[in-house]
Structure formats: C-alpha cells, structure tokens
C-alpha cells in the first residue's frame, strides 16, 4: 500500500460537518467522525440517539456503516469531534469497534498541535480477529 497523506485539517472539518447531522435530542452532545481509509477515501459518521438510551449509536458506529457502504478497506486515521468542534476521545466500545477495522496502528486525532495517538495507546492488548484463530478450541 502506498503511503497515504493524512490531512488532519480536512478530517476534523469533515467530522465537524458530520456532527451537524447528529441526532442527539437526549444528551445534546452532538458528535461527528471522519476517517481516511486505505483506499484513500474519507468516510463519515454521526451519533444517533434513541429513546431507549442504551441503543444509542456513537458517531464511530455510523462511520463503520459508511465504511462498508463505500466499499470497505482499512481505517488509517480517524478524527472524532463533539459539537463544539473539539476532539473527543472514542468511548471504550468504539475503541474495540475501530480496532476491528484499523488495528493497532490506526491513528486517532488528538487535536491541532498535538500528536495523534495510535489505537494501541488507547486500547492496549486488544482482543481482535487474530485471537479467534489462535484461541479457538476447534
Ligand atoms: N458518543 C459518540 O458518538 N462517540 C463516543 O465515542 C462517545 C460518545 C455519543 C453517544 C451519545 O449520543 C453522546 O455522545 C453522549 O454520550
């Protein structure tokens, strides 16, 4: 795979735009996410809340729906922002969801002027697809 140029400014802006599409009538925390894929495309998502609170979809969840819809590939770099435009650290569940599609090296935005973090900094010793092969009794 060729080395992809990561345009963090664009990713943050696309995440901010996505946050404007959020459905968050309960928490009023709007969230947007945008990611560069290994195909060189950018996919986006926003949070979608539900009256049954626990069924809320985080912005990263709908981003993964967009990833599938747009032809898949691996995630290379992700920016997640809240409605105030500032970066938001992915929740624990979303770290696991992102790991499946980006692996340990996936870069997570830390905001302007800060070094992005690798996903394995946010989710050390992750359980992932490889474990299903190596840890199965079958
Ligand atoms: N939220 C996300 O969209 N992503 C995260 O990683 C953390 C939380 C959303 C879910 C909910 O709609 C709102 O933020 C408040 O928890």
Boltz pocket constraint, residues with backbone or C-beta under 6 A from the ligand:
constraints:
  - pocket:
      binder: B
      contacts: [[A, 23], [A, 24], [A, 27], [A, 29], [A, 31], [A, 46], [A, 47], [A, 48], [A, 49], [A, 56], [A, 57], [A, 58], [A, 59], [A, 60], [A, 88], [A, 89], [A, 90], [A, 91], [A, 94]]
      max_distance: 6.0
